[in-house]
Amino acid sequence: MSTVKIKKGDTVKVIAGADKDKEGKVIAVNHKNNTVIVEGVNMITKHTKPSMANQNGGIIHQEAPIDLSNVMYSLKGKATRVGFKMDGDKKVRYAKATGEVID
């Protein structure tokens, strides 16, 4: 099993699908299903019944998961692949396009 190179809080660009070329921040990562939820991407309408949390119910617009293979890390508006390298004795992620350390 390969390491997931996208983390919560990263800015990503959608490279395939209906929302191609949209950018957004990662809200959640599901390692088991290899999916991510990106802010403002892959929006769906959900019909909800009234509950204690939502007194009125109705139609809610929310993000749906998108496959990890359909997103790419975005650095300064440009999509780039992510790699790992050792920085001293610490393993860090870096952008392969520029060689810049991400975190």
C-alpha positions in Angstrom: 0.0 0.0 0.0 1.5 3.4 -1.0 1.6 6.4 1.2 -1.1 9.0 0.8 0.7 12.2 -0.3 -2.3 14.5 0.2 -3.1 15.7 3.8 -6.0 17.6 5.4 -5.5 21.3 4.9 -3.6 21.0 1.6 -4.7 23.0 -1.5 -5.4 20.7 -4.4 -6.4 21.0 -8.0 -8.9 18.7 -9.6 -7.3 17.1 -12.7 -10.2 14.9 -14.0 -14.0 14.7 -13.9 -16.8 17.2 -14.0 -15.0 19.7 -11.7 -11.7 19.7 -13.7 -9.4 22.7 -13.0 -11.2 23.7 -9.8 -9.0 24.3 -6.7 -9.9 23.9 -3.1 -8.7 23.0 0.4 -8.9 19.4 1.6 -11.5 19.0 4.3 -11.0 15.3 5.0 -8.9 12.3 3.7 -10.2 8.7 3.8 -7.2 6.4 3.6 -9.3 3.3 3.5 -11.2 4.2 0.3 -8.5 6.5 -1.2 -10.9 9.5 -1.4 -10.7 13.1 -0.3 -13.4 15.8 0.3 -12.4 19.1 -1.2 -14.1 22.4 -0.3 -16.5 23.6 -3.0 -15.8 20.6 -5.3 -18.2 17.7 -6.3 -21.2 19.4 -4.7 -24.3 17.3 -4.2 -27.9 18.1 -3.0 -29.1 16.0 -0.1 -32.6 15.9 1.2 -32.8 15.7 5.0 -35.5 15.1 7.4 -36.0 17.4 10.4 -33.8 16.3 13.3 -32.4 17.8 16.6 -29.4 19.1 14.7 -31.4 20.5 11.8 -34.8 21.6 13.0 -36.2 22.5 9.5 -34.8 19.7 7.3 -34.9 20.4 3.6 -32.4 20.5 0.8 -28.7 20.8 1.8 -25.8 21.3 -0.6 -22.6 19.6 0.5 -19.3 18.2 -0.8 -19.1 14.5 -1.8 -15.9 12.5 -1.8 -13.7 12.5 -4.9 -11.1 9.9 -5.8 -7.5 10.6 -4.7 -6.2 9.9 -8.2 -8.3 12.8 -9.6 -6.6 15.5 -7.5 -3.1 16.9 -7.5 -1.2 19.0 -4.9 -1.3 22.7 -5.9 1.6 25.0 -5.1 1.2 28.7 -6.1 -1.7 27.8 -8.5 0.3 25.1 -10.3 -0.4 21.4 -10.0 2.7 19.4 -9.0 3.5 15.8 -7.9 4.6 15.2 -4.3 7.6 13.2 -3.2 9.4 12.4 0.0 13.0 13.0 1.0 15.1 13.0 4.1 15.9 16.5 5.5 18.5 15.7 8.1 16.9 12.9 10.1 13.3 14.0 9.3 11.2 12.7 6.4 9.5 15.7 4.6 7.2 16.1 1.6 8.4 18.2 -1.3 7.0 19.5 -4.6 8.7 17.7 -7.5 8.2 20.6 -9.9 10.1 23.1 -7.9 11.9 21.0 -5.3 10.4 23.1 -2.6 9.8 21.5 0.8 6.0 21.5 1.7 6.2 20.6 5.4 
